[in-house]
Amino acid sequence: MRCPLALLLLLAAAGCDRRAAPTATAAEAAPKPAAKPAPATAPPEERKGWLGVVVARESVDVTADSQGRLQAVYVSIGDRVKRGDRIASLDTRIAAQDLEMARSSLKANEADERRAADELSEAQARNDRRQKNPDFFSKEDLADAALKAKTAAAALEVARSRTAEQQAKIRQLTTSLSRNEIRAPFDGRVAARFADAGALVGPGTPVVRLISAGDLMVRAAVPPEEARRLVAGTPVTATVRTLSLPVPGTIQRISPEVDAASQMVLIEVHLNPAPDTEARLQTGQVVDVAPRQG
């Protein structure tokens, strides 16, 4: 009886295998979904150097010294000027009117001063007469005479101070009128123009911005651990990003402290561009500064 039972079990197992086979074959035949490619990880960009900016060694807003309207502006953006060159001139008619008014006020102040001096002289004489003969006057009269003498002296001091103030104003206006021309304080290039002919300006009003010509430098930020290895005089190369233009230079100054905002050490690099390269350099250009190889 064991043989027929074993045979039945064997046949049943075979049948199960036959039913499962097609299913397995179909599963194998079905196309498998394509695996998603792993996202590519971009290699970190290699740092080309220390980030810096081209700046002018000198930069100043040239201002008017007196009040008036600009009669003419003789320079435009990009122009080169020499020290002492005329940049603009003023129509000083307003300042001339102010000067005439100041002179008229001075005459009135001087008249007030003379009147105050006469009143003081009279008050002092009256007080002296009473003090020399105190028995002929009451105490109230003596006190009143002394008070009027002091009041007259104070009034004279006020009148004198007003006269001196007006005299100083006249000197200032006279000097301003003699400075009706605005001139360049150093050799440079015009980087910006803030006013045109006809604009009303006063003392301190900027007319143009002037930057030093042919004397550009780079200010760069260096990590503190790298800055400790640098010394003044180290040769470097500053590469202008937008132009891929390498410019040789030399580290001139290294800040003795870490900048609190950026946590970097600031350095200044003196550039030594070739003549054809110098014409392509402009303030504000971003550069990568790195030690020069070789």
Secondary structure as UniProt FT lines:
FT   HELIX           2..29
FT   STRAND          50..56
FT   STRAND          59..63
FT   STRAND          68..73
FT   TURN            77..78
FT   STRAND          80..81
FT   TURN            83..84
FT   STRAND          86..91
FT   HELIX           93..132
FT   HELIX           134..136
FT   HELIX           139..178
FT   STRAND          181..183
FT   STRAND          188..193
FT   TURN            197..198
FT   STRAND          200..201
FT   TURN            203..204
FT   STRAND          206..212
FT   TURN            213..214
FT   STRAND          216..222
FT   HELIX           224..227
FT   TURN            228..229
FT   TURN            232..233
FT   STRAND          235..240
FT   TURN            241..244
FT   STRAND          245..254
FT   TURN            260..262
FT   STRAND          265..271
FT   HELIX           275..278
FT   TURN            279..280
FT   TURN            283..284
FT   STRAND          286..291
//
